[in-house]
Amino acid sequence: MRVFIHLVLFMAALTAAAPRPAAAAVRVVATTEDLASLAREVGGDRVTVVALARGYQDPHFVDPKPSFILEVSRADLLIVVGRELEIGWLSPLINSSRNAKIHPGANGYLDASANVRILEIPTGQITRAMGDVHPQGNPHYWLDPGNGRRIAQTIKDKLNQLLPGDRSYFDQRYADFDRRLAAAESRWDATMAPYKGTKIVTYHRSWPNFMERFGLNVIGYVEPKPGIPPTTSHTVQLIEEMKRQNAKVIVVEPYFDLKTPRAIAKQVGGEVLVLAPSVGGSKEATDYFGLFDYNVNMTVAALKRAAGK
Amino acid sequence: MQSIRLVPIFLLSAGFAAAPATSFAQTPEPQALRQEIDQLRADFETLRQQYSDRLSALEARLASLSEGTPAPSTPPAPAAAVGTSKVFNPDISVIGNLVGAAGKNPLSDQAPLSLTEIETALQAVVDPYARADFFLSAGSEGLEVEEGYITFTSLPAGVLLKAGKMRAQFGRVNTMHTHVLPWADRPLVSRNLFGGDEGVRDAGISVSKLIPNRLMFVDAIGEVYRGDSDVFHSESRSKLSYLGRIRGYRDLSEGSNIDLGVSYAHGPSAALAGFNARRIGVDATFRYRPLRRAIYRQFVGRTEIIWSRQDAPAGLQEDASGFYASADYQFARRWFVGARADRSGRPLEGPLHDSGGSLSLTFRPSEFSIVRGQYRRTQYAEGIDANELLFQFNFAIGAHSAHPF
């Protein structure tokens, strides 16, 4: 037992030897680059923001690396997408963080999905025979700028609570973001308006919020079920369906293999369109505005080409 | 909400039920009756107003409370009749592991087919300061507690404290549950020198602390155990077994990293009663997983070296050592190949060495199941060569657990 007590004392000594400097700004860790971008919009220079998952990586399959534990251990505020998107990797990070501030239920834990519009909430009996279904609805909700505004508002309320002295600063930053987003939204809406009702196909169910917002009609998925890789029979059916409904464009996330989508596109005389599912998902999508600028421009260009064919 | 809404309705109906009874019990004077009705009406109106006010106040409070917490996606199920809530039930998952073996191995008693383990995991947060994890394992030897511990997650000074029965944090393989191993078996070195087929798991206390520095992630772990495993065994309260581990981790790039560890364990020997045993371990893991293709490609190289020293009568010491080195490569979304080289001494027969190697092919239909085939060749010190084909079916139901790393 004596060795053990010595060990504890040794660790206590290590702790005493490394005092932490008082941080000036609120340290925000966001699980995705989208949430990080929105936190920067609202938080300005009163926050430092770090994102864990990169925008070009599948957010369902992120490794819970110890380097992430370090980030989470230093966080004052942890912002998560929620709806079980991070179910495979966030809990080990939180549990190993030694940071009581950011545990679910604590003041420094913020679920960004609290006030957003969630689509595809399953009803009735759900089982894993349906693939990788999210019982709390589709977690890719940030791809609707309306939800982006709601997330920003949720973050603003939380920052106001954490730094009540800077309330007017955050309020003003939010109001400014809200104004710029409204202007951008009318621009995006106008660009997409001529293509309302166009039928398209996507690889995974990452896009319902984006498609609903801009009035595109998703008629099928390359995956037979969420999270299940393409099968030949499903691909054949999908090609038939696309031909029947005259759908030409297949939207794919940057982290999926393009072989099957390309084969389908060749069969239907259409094209594969790789969009950015998140900020950082392409070089151009450097922030939340860039994400939609990129996706809207790329979509319109592809639909234009498809219509010309 | 539903039950709160029902309260005023219930009171109103109770009032109506009571009203005629009271009126009939008294003299049926029309004037008095009217007055009474008017009085009742006024009373109901006040009551209604009061409840309506209280309801809106409650609703406002609820709305403010729900800010910051996710709104429930589906209406909560009605509370059970006994009034207990299922919300606080732990996350439950059950994992089955069926292992089969073919080929000759006179030194192994492995059955041709056996459901080696059914692991039930029960995990939940205890209170704002701790969480608890229980892993109950039903195997050929009956039901036992594989692990069951509390983790204090909110201690000051960046300390993580675990207490209960745990897998000893010695090296990498010993900390892994059977279903997250990249193989159908455990390497020779862990079977010979560190706890047999199950590994070392014991009742004890574990303290871990992150050591802040600019270079890398460093975690220092100190553990004390009762001494009840294949390696350490103690009948006395004053003789415990101790374990120390330092783990360092560093990202080499966004898709590759290196994980290094040194472990030391010391305690009363299980093999030779009355004498001490020691183990020193060094482990290294290199991972490569390009982020853009993370679901299709992955490489993990692992190695672990263990030295064993066993005290013996007359001041003698018996030393043994062993290692494994393995490489696993994911070449398609659901397919993995792997190879492993094994060599290990035996704790009481140091000069004798067993060696071997394995090749494996793994198919993962989904995150929740694994089908694996493994060819294993073992050359025992006795001069016996065994060529075996192992196969494994591993499947999980219930709560989605975190991906192993």
Interface residues (C-beta under 8 A of the other chain):
Chain A: M1 V3 F4 L7 V8 M11 A12 L14 T15 A18 R20 R54 Y56 Q57 D58 F61 V62 D63 P64 K65 P66 S67 I69 L70 S73 G82 R83 E84 I87 G88 W89 L90 S91 P92 I94 N95 S96 S97 R98 A100 H103 P104 G105 A106 L110 D111 S113 A114 N115 I118 I121 T123 R128 D132 P135 Q136 G137 T154 D157 K158 G227 I228 P229 P254 Y255 F256 D257
Chain B: S66 E67 G68 T69 P70 A71 S73 T74 V125 P128 Y129 R131 T151 T153 S154 L155 A157 G158 V159 L160 I205 V207 K209 L210 I211 P212 F217 D219 A220 G222 V224 L240 Y242 G244 Y249 R250 D251 E254 N257 D259 R287 R289 L291 R292 R293 A294 I295 Y296 R333 R334 S366 E367 F368 I397 H400 A402 H403 F405
